[in-house]
Amino acid sequence: MKASRIAAAGAVAGAAVLAVSTPCFAHVSVQPEGEAAKGGYAVVNFKVPNERDNASTTKVEVTFPTDHPLASVMPQPVEGWDIKVTKSELDKPLEMHGKKIDEAVTKVTWTADGDGIEPGFFQKFPVSVGTLPEDADELVFKALQTYSNKEVVRWIEVPQEGQAEPEHPAPVLALSEASEDGHSHGAAEDDKAEDGAESTEDAAAGTTTASDSDDSGGTDTTARVLGIVGIVVGAAGIAYGVLAGRRRTSA
């Protein structure tokens, strides 16, 4: 009886923990593919989970930051979704590749032309963005999630350092530090590492071959020497036998 009560209490506690922790992972978020370095370009994914059991997500609106406008924003086509890119004039023009840009993307809207994101599923919406600001550590993207029952969830609360996560946090993109020359050399370094590893393996293979050759040569020489010694010893034995026979005959 006591064991069953403990088991029941444990089950209730586990369910409570799950209920409390689930919302923290079920909000709209943004993550880069690889890294999002300051002053560079990146492909980011807006991950949208469906939090309802009786409705599908049919529309997602993401507002881009106006305090750090991005001159280049290109969404990747997503099957089953229509995409609308909204641009607005900038109070302060941007410079990009030597050209002045007086407008930037301020919102991207994805609208489902079918069932959308059904209960129990999530969808990623990839977007290429740049150039990323050099004077910021993160970018905040506010989002609206509309369900098929007309409910709208506003993911617009900006998380504050040192405070608990808000109920509906806005997606936040963390920016990494740029390399010294402003470019990422990860792939090149990996290629060099692979080339170096191959060279090392080739060199090791060559050393092994030479070692095998030396061992083989040494073995052959040893065999020859032993063979000659054997012949000499055998001849000496025969000579000794002949001499011994003659002595007996003479006696």
HELIX and SHEET records of a PDB file:
HELIX    1   1 LYS A    2  PHE A   25  1                                  24    
HELIX    2   2 GLY A  186  SER A  250  1                                  65    
SHEET    1   A 4 SER A  29  PRO A  32  0                                        
SHEET    2   A 4 ALA A  42  PRO A  49 -1                                        
SHEET    3   A 4 PHE A 122  GLY A 130 -1                                        
SHEET    4   A 4 SER A  72  PRO A  75 -1                                        
SHEET    1   B 5 TRP A  81  MET A  96  0                                        
SHEET    2   B 5 LYS A  99  ALA A 112 -1                                        
SHEET    3   B 5 THR A  57  THR A  63 -1                                        
SHEET    4   B 5 LYS A 142  TYR A 147 -1                                        
SHEET    5   B 5 VAL A 152  TRP A 155 -1                                        
SHEET    1   C 2 GLU A 138  VAL A 140  0                                        
SHEET    2   C 2 VAL A 172  ALA A 174 -1                                        
END                                                                             
